[in-house]
Amino acid sequence: MTPYGKTAIGEMYSFVEKAQIPVMDTLVAATKVGAEMLKVGDVTGTLEEGKFADLLVLSGNPLDDIRNVAVEKMEIIMKEGKIVRKQA
């Protein structure tokens, strides 16, 4: 597990900007596919009833620019359905 804003975000930037992988494919790989690979897809990885609600509310749309997935653009971070950080 890496902290928000470290390795995972840098890897997403590289997927999109260097490897030319579409943004949506990159986001799905970082969430749904990642959870499935770790064999925890039944409890996390997608936003569905009965799963842990790990969620980011961003100030910009990552589909417009992958760099909108940045710590400074994270307005709310929820872990298991509870707010763990909220921008003032």
N, C-alpha and C positions, 0 to 999 in steps of 0.2 A: 504494500500500500504506500502510495506517495502522497505527500501533502498537496492540497489544492495549489495550483500555480507553479509547480515545479516540473518534474520530468514529463508527466502526462501531457501537459499543455504544450510544452516545447515539441513533443513528438507529433501532436496534432498539427501544429504549424508546419512541420516538415512534411507530413503526409500531403497536405494541401499545396504548399508552396514549392516544395522540391520534387515530390513524387507525382504531383498533379492528380492526386486522388480527390474525387469530388467531396465537397464539404459534408454533405449528408452522409455519404459512405463513411467518412472519417468519424463523424459523431456517433453513428450506429456502431462502428467498431470499438469506440471508446466506452460505450455504455452496454448495449444489448449483447454484442458479440463477446466483449470482455467478460461479462458476467457468465455467459454460457461457457466460455473456455475455462473459467475458474469453478465451473459446476455449481454456481449459485444463482443461475438464471431463474430458478423457481421462486426466489425471494427478492431479487434485485435486478437491475439492468434496464428495466422498462417501468413506466409509470402506469401501474395497474392496481386495482383493488386487491388487497391482501399482501402486497409487496411492501418492503421498506421504502419509504418516500425520501430518497436522497435526491435533492433537486437544487439547481442553481437558477436564480432569477438574474438575468443579465441586463445591463443598460443598453446593449446593442445586439442586433441580430447576427448570430454567427454564420447564418447562411449568406449574409451580405459580405461578411469579412470574418474569417476564422479568428482573427486577432481580437474579436469581441469576446472570445473566451479568454479573459485575462483577469487576474485577481482584482485589479482596480475597477473592473467593470462588473464584478459580482456584487449585486445589490443585496441579495439574500442567499444564504447557504442553509439548506435544510438537511439534516441527517436523521434518518429514521422517523421522519415526520415532525421533527422539532427544529425550530430555528436555532442555529448555532452561531450565526453572524448576520447582522443586519446593518447596512450602511446608515449612518446618521443623516 
